[in-house]
Amino acid sequence: MNDYYERLTSLLMEKNPNLSYGRARTWVELLWEDFETTYAKAGRKYQGKAVAEKVVRTWVIQYGDKLHEFAALNPKYAHMLNDEEDILH
């Protein structure tokens, strides 16, 4: 599982240099969890990690460069930008 997260985190950091490694990793995990939860609630059979990676990769490619803007405009996600002690890679 960690390999999936690492690949997606690296991709997100390429798309959005405004995110630290920690923030990018958190976004990847949240997007992954959101996909799996939504898929399950829809009553769909679990298709595996490869499908989840494909969907999250698509989201990162399409929206990754704007995630920091989304978080800044939505109080629920504002904490995603507040930690200045994150390690930047």
MOPAC internal coordinates of N, CA, C and O (Angstrom, degrees):
PM7 1SCF
backbone

  N    0.0000 0     0.00 0     0.00 0    0    0    0
  C    1.4479 1     0.00 0     0.00 0    1    0    0
  C    1.5202 1   110.21 1     0.00 0    2    1    0
  O    1.2310 1   121.16 1   140.80 1    3    2    1
  N    1.3126 1   115.39 1   -39.20 1    3    2    1
  C    1.4578 1   120.15 1  -178.35 1    5    3    2
  C    1.5299 1   111.40 1   -59.74 1    6    5    3
  O    1.2310 1   120.30 1   144.05 1    7    6    5
  N    1.3406 1   117.02 1   -35.95 1    7    6    5
  C    1.4695 1   120.48 1   178.83 1    9    7    6
  C    1.5275 1   111.40 1   -61.65 1   10    9    7
  O    1.2310 1   120.69 1   139.24 1   11   10    9
  N    1.3192 1   116.29 1   -40.76 1   11   10    9
  C    1.4641 1   120.19 1   177.82 1   13   11   10
  C    1.5257 1   109.95 1   -61.33 1   14   13   11
  O    1.2310 1   121.19 1   130.45 1   15   14   13
  N    1.3203 1   115.33 1   -49.55 1   15   14   13
  C    1.4685 1   120.21 1  -179.01 1   17   15   14
  C    1.5253 1   111.26 1   -61.10 1   18   17   15
  O    1.2310 1   120.22 1   139.06 1   19   18   17
  N    1.3184 1   117.19 1   -40.94 1   19   18   17
  C    1.4691 1   120.22 1  -178.80 1   21   19   18
  C    1.5278 1   111.54 1   -64.33 1   22   21   19
  O    1.2310 1   120.64 1   136.02 1   23   22   21
  N    1.3286 1   116.38 1   -43.98 1   23   22   21
  C    1.4691 1   119.60 1   178.80 1   25   23   22
  C    1.5283 1   111.00 1   -61.68 1   26   25   23
  O    1.2310 1   120.87 1   134.91 1   27   26   25
  N    1.3174 1   115.95 1   -45.09 1   27   26   25
  C    1.4596 1   119.99 1  -178.47 1   29   27   26
  C    1.5244 1   111.80 1   -69.71 1   30   29   27
  O    1.2310 1   120.38 1   144.04 1   31   30   29
  N    1.3252 1   116.88 1   -35.96 1   31   30   29
  C    1.4662 1   120.54 1   177.51 1   33   31   30
  C    1.5189 1   110.12 1   -64.43 1   34   33   31
  O    1.2310 1   120.08 1   136.33 1   35   34   33
  N    1.3152 1   117.44 1   -43.67 1   35   34   33
  C    1.4710 1   121.02 1   177.68 1   37   35   34
  C    1.5210 1   110.96 1   -60.94 1   38   37   35
  O    1.2310 1   120.48 1   137.02 1   39   38   37
  N    1.3163 1   116.69 1   -42.98 1   39   38   37
  C    1.4592 1   120.79 1   178.49 1   41   39   38
  C    1.5293 1   110.71 1   -62.64 1   42   41   39
  O    1.2310 1   120.31 1   135.85 1   43   42   41
  N    1.3192 1   117.01 1   -44.15 1   43   42   41
  C    1.4623 1   120.51 1   179.96 1   45   43   42
  C    1.5223 1   111.27 1   -63.64 1   46   45   43
  O    1.2310 1   120.12 1   140.66 1   47   46   45
  N    1.3164 1   117.38 1   -39.34 1   47   46   45
  C    1.4632 1   120.24 1   178.48 1   49   47   46
  C    1.5286 1   111.20 1   -66.53 1   50   49   47
  O    1.2310 1   119.98 1   147.59 1   51   50   49
  N    1.3260 1   117.64 1   -32.41 1   51   50   49
  C    1.4685 1   120.76 1   174.72 1   53   51   50
  C    1.5256 1   110.41 1   -66.91 1   54   53   51
  O    1.2310 1   120.87 1   138.00 1   55   54   53
  N    1.3241 1   115.95 1   -42.00 1   55   54   53
  C    1.4618 1   121.06 1  -179.02 1   57   55   54
  C    1.5266 1   112.39 1   -72.15 1   58   57   55
  O    1.2310 1   120.49 1   148.77 1   59   58   57
  N    1.3382 1   116.66 1   -31.23 1   59   58   57
  C    1.4576 1   119.99 1  -173.98 1   61   59   58
  C    1.5265 1   110.74 1  -138.21 1   62   61   59
  O    1.2310 1   120.05 1   -88.84 1   63   62   61
  N    1.3285 1   117.50 1    91.16 1   63   62   61
  C    1.4643 1   120.87 1  -179.95 1   65   63   62
  C    1.5307 1   113.27 1   -70.25 1   66   65   63
  O    1.2310 1   119.84 1   174.62 1   67   66   65
  N    1.3397 1   117.91 1    -5.38 1   67   66   65
  C    1.4608 1   121.38 1   176.41 1   69   67   66
  C    1.5216 1   112.38 1   -74.88 1   70   69   67
  O    1.2310 1   120.41 1   166.17 1   71   70   69
  N    1.3249 1   116.82 1   -13.83 1   71   70   69
  C    1.4589 1   121.04 1  -177.47 1   73   71   70
  C    1.5237 1   110.90 1   -98.47 1   74   73   71
  O    1.2310 1   121.28 1   -43.60 1   75   74   73
  N    1.3143 1   115.17 1   136.40 1   75   74   73
  C    1.4596 1   120.18 1   172.24 1   77   75   74
  C    1.5290 1   108.39 1   -74.23 1   78   77   75
  O    1.2310 1   120.86 1   -10.17 1   79   78   77
  N    1.3221 1   115.96 1   169.83 1   79   78   77
  C    1.4652 1   119.61 1   176.54 1   81   79   78
  C    1.5254 1   110.38 1   -57.88 1   82   81   79
  O    1.2310 1   120.54 1   134.15 1   83   82   81
  N    1.3184 1   116.56 1   -45.85 1   83   82   81
  C    1.4675 1   120.81 1  -177.87 1   85   83   82
  C    1.5138 1   112.51 1   -60.99 1   86   85   83
  O    1.2310 1   120.67 1   136.73 1   87   86   85
  N    1.3230 1   116.33 1   -43.27 1   87   86   85
  C    1.4657 1   120.72 1   179.45 1   89   87   86
  C    1.5265 1   110.65 1   -68.24 1   90   89   87
  O    1.2310 1   120.27 1   137.86 1   91   90   89
  N    1.3106 1   117.09 1   -42.14 1   91   90   89
  C    1.4628 1   120.37 1   179.11 1   93   91   90
  C    1.5270 1   110.24 1   -62.29 1   94   93   91
  O    1.2310 1   120.50 1   136.43 1   95   94   93
  N    1.3092 1   116.66 1   -43.57 1   95   94   93
  C    1.4699 1   120.72 1   179.43 1   97   95   94
  C    1.5236 1   110.81 1   -62.83 1   98   97   95
  O    1.2310 1   120.79 1   138.11 1   99   98   97
  N    1.3343 1   116.10 1   -41.89 1   99   98   97
  C    1.4590 1   120.01 1   178.68 1  101   99   98
  C    1.5220 1   110.69 1   -62.59 1  102  101   99
  O    1.2310 1   120.31 1   135.56 1  103  102  101
  N    1.3366 1   117.01 1   -44.44 1  103  102  101
  C    1.4615 1   120.18 1   177.99 1  105  103  102
  C    1.5262 1   110.87 1   -59.47 1  106  105  103
  O    1.2310 1   120.14 1   135.64 1  107  106  105
  N    1.3202 1   117.33 1   -44.36 1  107  106  105
  C    1.4649 1   120.92 1  -179.78 1  109  107  106
  C    1.5254 1   110.21 1   -60.23 1  110  109  107
  O    1.2310 1   120.43 1   134.06 1  111  110  109
  N    1.3133 1   116.79 1   -45.94 1  111  110  109
  C    1.4643 1   120.18 1  -179.77 1  113  111  110
  C    1.5231 1   111.27 1   -64.32 1  114  113  111
  O    1.2310 1   120.09 1   139.72 1  115  114  113
  N    1.3390 1   117.44 1   -40.28 1  115  114  113
  C    1.4667 1   120.71 1   178.37 1  117  115  114
  C    1.5252 1   111.48 1   -65.66 1  118  117  115
  O    1.2310 1   120.27 1   136.75 1  119  118  117
  N    1.3196 1   117.09 1   -43.25 1  119  118  117
  C    1.4624 1   120.16 1   178.68 1  121  119  118
  C    1.5271 1   111.26 1   -64.04 1  122  121  119
  O    1.2310 1   120.70 1   138.66 1  123  122  121
  N    1.3292 1   116.26 1   -41.34 1  123  122  121
  C    1.4711 1   121.46 1   178.95 1  125  123  122
  C    1.5219 1   109.72 1   -61.53 1  126  125  123
  O    1.2310 1   120.99 1   130.80 1  127  126  125
  N    1.3217 1   115.72 1   -49.20 1  127  126  125
  C    1.4640 1   120.78 1  -179.29 1  129  127  126
  C    1.5261 1   110.68 1   -62.70 1  130  129  127
  O    1.2310 1   120.29 1   139.02 1  131  130  129
  N    1.3252 1   117.05 1   -40.98 1  131  130  129
  C    1.4593 1   120.82 1   179.19 1  133  131  130
  C    1.5220 1   110.85 1   -61.49 1  134  133  131
  O    1.2310 1   120.43 1   136.18 1  135  134  133
  N    1.3216 1   116.79 1   -43.82 1  135  134  133
  C    1.4596 1   119.88 1   178.58 1  137  135  134
  C    1.5226 1   111.00 1   -61.40 1  138  137  135
  O    1.2310 1   120.22 1   129.95 1  139  138  137
  N    1.3264 1   117.19 1   -50.05 1  139  138  137
  C    1.4598 1   120.20 1  -177.51 1  141  139  138
  C    1.5249 1   111.63 1   -63.16 1  142  141  139
  O    1.2310 1   120.13 1   140.17 1  143  142  141
  N    1.3265 1   117.36 1   -39.83 1  143  142  141
  C    1.4618 1   121.36 1   179.89 1  145  143  142
  C    1.5229 1   110.85 1   -66.12 1  146  145  143
  O    1.2310 1   120.57 1   133.62 1  147  146  145
  N    1.3047 1   116.51 1   -46.38 1  147  146  145
  C    1.4657 1   121.03 1  -179.70 1  149  147  146
  C    1.5233 1   110.62 1   -63.55 1  150  149  147
  O    1.2310 1   120.38 1   138.69 1  151  150  149
  N    1.3077 1   116.88 1   -41.31 1  151  150  149
  C    1.4598 1   122.21 1   179.05 1  153  151  150
  C    1.5263 1   110.44 1   -61.87 1  154  153  151
  O    1.2310 1   120.83 1   136.24 1  155  154  153
  N    1.3305 1   116.01 1   -43.76 1  155  154  153
  C    1.4638 1   120.73 1  -179.90 1  157  155  154
  C    1.5293 1   111.26 1   -67.13 1  158  157  155
  O    1.2310 1   120.32 1   137.77 1  159  158  157
  N    1.3215 1   117.00 1   -42.23 1  159  158  157
  C    1.4677 1   120.58 1   179.56 1  161  159  158
  C    1.5240 1   111.44 1   -63.31 1  162  161  159
  O    1.2310 1   120.59 1   151.29 1  163  162  161
  N    1.3088 1   116.47 1   -28.71 1  163  162  161
  C    1.4628 1   120.85 1   178.79 1  165  163  162
  C    1.5274 1   111.49 1   -77.94 1  166  165  163
  O    1.2310 1   120.42 1   176.50 1  167  166  165
  N    1.3317 1   116.79 1    -3.50 1  167  166  165
  C    1.4526 1   121.15 1   178.49 1  169  167  166
  C    1.5123 1   114.36 1    79.64 1  170  169  167
  O    1.2310 1   120.86 1  -161.86 1  171  170  169
  N    1.3018 1   115.97 1    18.14 1  171  170  169
  C    1.4665 1   119.83 1  -179.15 1  173  171  170
  C    1.5249 1   111.11 1   -85.40 1  174  173  171
  O    1.2310 1   120.95 1   -30.63 1  175  174  173
  N    1.3181 1   115.79 1   149.37 1  175  174  173
  C    1.4566 1   121.41 1   176.61 1  177  175  174
  C    1.5261 1   108.93 1   -73.27 1  178  177  175
  O    1.2310 1   120.75 1   -41.51 1  179  178  177
  N    1.3280 1   116.17 1   138.49 1  179  178  177
  C    1.4592 1   121.19 1  -179.31 1  181  179  178
  C    1.5223 1   109.69 1   -63.20 1  182  181  179
  O    1.2310 1   120.55 1   -52.20 1  183  182  181
  N    1.3177 1   116.56 1   127.80 1  183  182  181
  C    1.4616 1   122.04 1  -176.02 1  185  183  182
  C    1.5265 1   113.60 1   -98.01 1  186  185  183
  O    1.2310 1   120.06 1   176.48 1  187  186  185
  N    1.3142 1   117.48 1    -3.52 1  187  186  185
  C    1.4570 1   119.90 1   177.02 1  189  187  186
  C    1.5153 1   113.75 1   103.17 1  190  189  187
  O    1.2310 1   122.05 1    -8.83 1  191  190  189
  N    1.3202 1   113.67 1   171.17 1  191  190  189
  C    1.4642 1   121.40 1  -176.21 1  193  191  190
  C    1.5233 1   112.52 1   -66.80 1  194  193  191
  O    1.2310 1   120.26 1   147.02 1  195  194  193
  N    1.3187 1   117.11 1   -32.98 1  195  194  193
  C    1.4673 1   119.89 1  -178.86 1  197  195  194
  C    1.5283 1   111.08 1   -62.92 1  198  197  195
  O    1.2310 1   120.38 1   141.04 1  199  198  197
  N    1.3185 1   116.87 1   -38.96 1  199  198  197
  C    1.4626 1   120.46 1   178.69 1  201  199  198
  C    1.5228 1   109.97 1   -69.97 1  202  201  199
  O    1.2310 1   120.37 1   136.99 1  203  202  201
  N    1.3209 1   116.89 1   -43.01 1  203  202  201
  C    1.4696 1   120.01 1   177.54 1  205  203  202
  C    1.5260 1   110.14 1   -60.19 1  206  205  203
  O    1.2310 1   120.24 1   137.52 1  207  206  205
  N    1.3298 1   117.14 1   -42.48 1  207  206  205
  C    1.4615 1   120.00 1   178.83 1  209  207  206
  C    1.5320 1   110.75 1   -62.36 1  210  209  207
  O    1.2310 1   120.33 1   137.96 1  211  210  209
  N    1.3092 1   116.97 1   -42.04 1  211  210  209
  C    1.4676 1   120.69 1  -179.51 1  213  211  210
  C    1.5272 1   111.01 1   -61.12 1  214  213  211
  O    1.2310 1   120.30 1   136.07 1  215  214  213
  N    1.3220 1   117.03 1   -43.93 1  215  214  213
  C    1.4660 1   121.16 1  -179.40 1  217  215  214
  C    1.5207 1   110.65 1   -66.66 1  218  217  215
  O    1.2310 1   120.14 1   132.29 1  219  218  217
  N    1.3283 1   117.33 1   -47.71 1  219  218  217
  C    1.4630 1   120.38 1  -179.47 1  221  219  218
  C    1.5283 1   110.04 1   -64.39 1  222  221  219
  O    1.2310 1   119.86 1   141.19 1  223  222  221
  N    1.3108 1   117.87 1   -38.81 1  223  222  221
  C    1.4707 1   121.38 1   176.97 1  225  223  222
  C    1.5338 1   109.92 1   -59.15 1  226  225  223
  O    1.2310 1   120.43 1   136.16 1  227  226  225
  N    1.3157 1   116.78 1   -43.84 1  227  226  225
  C    1.4633 1   120.86 1   178.36 1  229  227  226
  C    1.5232 1   110.66 1   -60.72 1  230  229  227
  O    1.2310 1   120.09 1   135.49 1  231  230  229
  N    1.3356 1   117.43 1   -44.51 1  231  230  229
  C    1.4669 1   121.14 1   178.69 1  233  231  230
  C    1.5212 1   111.08 1   -62.81 1  234  233  231
  O    1.2310 1   120.51 1   137.50 1  235  234  233
  N    1.3256 1   116.64 1   -42.50 1  235  234  233
  C    1.4698 1   120.53 1  -179.81 1  237  235  234
  C    1.5287 1   110.00 1   -63.28 1  238  237  235
  O    1.2310 1   120.36 1   136.46 1  239  238  237
  N    1.3169 1   116.92 1   -43.54 1  239  238  237
  C    1.4654 1   120.39 1   179.67 1  241  239  238
  C    1.5277 1   110.67 1   -63.69 1  242  241  239
  O    1.2310 1   120.47 1   137.57 1  243  242  241
  N    1.3285 1   116.71 1   -42.43 1  243  242  241
  C    1.4613 1   120.22 1  -176.51 1  245  243  242
  C    1.5236 1   113.62 1   -78.14 1  246  245  243
  O    1.2310 1   120.08 1   141.15 1  247  246  245
  N    1.3292 1   117.45 1   -38.85 1  247  246  245
  C    1.4636 1   120.66 1  -170.82 1  249  247  246
  C    1.5195 1   114.81 1  -120.98 1  250  249  247
  O    1.2310 1   120.01 1   175.84 1  251  250  249
  N    1.3120 1   117.59 1    -4.16 1  251  250  249
  C    1.4605 1   121.17 1  -173.71 1  253  251  250
  C    1.5086 1   114.89 1   -57.48 1  254  253  251
  O    1.2310 1   120.26 1   143.20 1  255  254  253
  N    1.3210 1   117.11 1   -36.80 1  255  254  253
  C    1.4608 1   119.84 1  -177.88 1  257  255  254
  C    1.5251 1   112.90 1   -73.82 1  258  257  255
  O    1.2310 1   120.39 1   172.30 1  259  258  257
  N    1.3373 1   116.86 1    -7.70 1  259  258  257
  C    1.4625 1   120.81 1  -178.30 1  261  259  258
  C    1.5269 1   113.57 1  -115.50 1  262  261  259
  O    1.2310 1   119.45 1  -178.05 1  263  262  261
  N    1.3090 1   118.66 1     1.95 1  263  262  261
  C    1.4635 1   120.20 1  -175.78 1  265  263  262
  C    1.5186 1   112.61 1   -60.58 1  266  265  263
  O    1.2310 1   119.87 1   142.29 1  267  266  265
  N    1.3300 1   117.85 1   -37.71 1  267  266  265
  C    1.4654 1   119.45 1   179.84 1  269  267  266
  C    1.5314 1   110.63 1   -65.99 1  270  269  267
  O    1.2310 1   119.76 1   148.44 1  271  270  269
  N    1.3372 1   118.07 1   -31.56 1  271  270  269
  C    1.4648 1   121.43 1   176.86 1  273  271  270
  C    1.5266 1   110.24 1   -70.80 1  274  273  271
  O    1.2310 1   120.50 1   138.14 1  275  274  273
  N    1.3141 1   116.65 1   -41.86 1  275  274  273
  C    1.4585 1   121.58 1   178.43 1  277  275  274
  C    1.5195 1   110.25 1   -59.54 1  278  277  275
  O    1.2310 1   120.58 1   133.93 1  279  278  277
  N    1.3058 1   116.49 1   -46.07 1  279  278  277
  C    1.4617 1   120.64 1  -179.08 1  281  279  278
  C    1.5177 1   111.28 1   -64.18 1  282  281  279
  O    1.2310 1   120.18 1   140.80 1  283  282  281
  N    1.3107 1   117.26 1   -39.20 1  283  282  281
  C    1.4636 1   120.82 1  -178.66 1  285  283  282
  C    1.5249 1   111.76 1   -66.38 1  286  285  283
  O    1.2310 1   119.85 1   150.07 1  287  286  285
  N    1.3131 1   117.89 1   -29.93 1  287  286  285
  C    1.4629 1   121.76 1  -177.46 1  289  287  286
  C    1.5220 1   113.75 1   -90.13 1  290  289  287
  O    1.2310 1   119.86 1   170.78 1  291  290  289
  N    1.3086 1   117.87 1    -9.22 1  291  290  289
  C    1.4558 1   121.83 1  -176.81 1  293  291  290
  C    1.5214 1   110.36 1  -121.60 1  294  293  291
  O    1.2310 1   120.16 1   -69.36 1  295  294  293
  N    1.3324 1   117.31 1   110.64 1  295  294  293
  C    1.4666 1   121.23 1  -176.65 1  297  295  294
  C    1.5318 1   113.50 1   -53.68 1  298  297  295
  O    1.2310 1   120.23 1   147.07 1  299  298  297
  N    1.3290 1   117.17 1   -32.93 1  299  298  297
  C    1.4599 1   120.79 1   179.77 1  301  299  298
  C    1.5268 1   111.52 1   -59.84 1  302  301  299
  O    1.2310 1   120.43 1   149.97 1  303  302  301
  N    1.3391 1   116.78 1   -30.03 1  303  302  301
  C    1.4544 1   121.60 1  -176.83 1  305  303  302
  C    1.5249 1   113.43 1  -110.83 1  306  305  303
  O    1.2310 1   119.86 1  -176.43 1  307  306  305
  N    1.3217 1   117.88 1     3.57 1  307  306  305
  C    1.4692 1   121.41 1  -176.09 1  309  307  306
  C    1.5272 1   112.14 1   -58.18 1  310  309  307
  O    1.2310 1   120.44 1   146.20 1  311  310  309
  N    1.3264 1   116.76 1   -33.80 1  311  310  309
  C    1.4691 1   119.85 1   179.70 1  313  311  310
  C    1.5314 1   112.14 1   -60.96 1  314  313  311
  O    1.2310 1   120.45 1   162.56 1  315  314  313
  N    1.3190 1   116.74 1   -17.44 1  315  314  313
  C    1.4612 1   120.37 1  -179.78 1  317  315  314
  C    1.5246 1   112.10 1   -66.69 1  318  317  315
  O    1.2310 1   120.09 1   164.97 1  319  318  317
  N    1.3361 1   117.44 1   -15.03 1  319  318  317
  C    1.4610 1   120.92 1  -177.66 1  321  319  318
  C    1.5157 1   113.63 1  -114.03 1  322  321  319
  O    1.2310 1   119.27 1   177.20 1  323  322  321
  N    1.3083 1   118.99 1    -2.80 1  323  322  321
  C    1.4564 1   121.43 1  -168.51 1  325  323  322
  C    1.5179 1   116.25 1   -86.85 1  326  325  323
  O    1.2310 1   118.68 1   165.92 1  327  326  325
  N    1.2762 1   120.12 1   -14.08 1  327  326  325
  C    1.4544 1   121.16 1  -174.29 1  329  327  326
  C    1.5215 1   110.83 1   -90.58 1  330  329  327
  O    1.2310 1   120.56 1   -75.33 1  331  330  329
  N    1.3187 1   116.54 1   104.67 1  331  330  329
  C    1.4651 1   120.72 1  -178.71 1  333  331  330
  C    1.5261 1   112.62 1   -82.15 1  334  333  331
  O    1.2310 1   120.20 1   178.15 1  335  334  333
  N    1.3104 1   117.23 1    -1.85 1  335  334  333
  C    1.4599 1   120.37 1  -179.63 1  337  335  334
  C    1.5265 1   112.00 1   -93.14 1  338  337  335
  O    1.2310 1   120.04 1  -172.95 1  339  338  337
  N    1.3120 1   117.54 1     7.05 1  339  338  337
  C    1.4601 1   120.04 1   177.76 1  341  339  338
  C    1.5196 1   110.25 1   -62.12 1  342  341  339
  O    1.2310 1   121.23 1   -29.11 1  343  342  341
  N    1.3017 1   115.25 1   150.89 1  343  342  341
  C    1.4577 1   121.26 1   176.94 1  345  343  342
  C    1.5239 1   107.96 1   -87.21 1  346  345  343
  O    1.2310 1   120.42 1   -56.10 1  347  346  345
  N    1.3116 1   116.80 1   123.90 1  347  346  345
  C    1.4574 1   120.99 1   175.96 1  349  347  346
  C    1.5210 1   109.10 1   -92.86 1  350  349  347
  O    1.2310 1   120.47 1   -46.00 1  351  350  349
  N    1.3276 1   116.71 1   134.00 1  351  350  349
  C    1.4685 1   121.06 1   178.93 1  353  351  350
  C    1.4903 1   109.36 1  -109.30 1  354  353  351
  O    1.2310 1   120.10 1   180.00 1  355  354  353

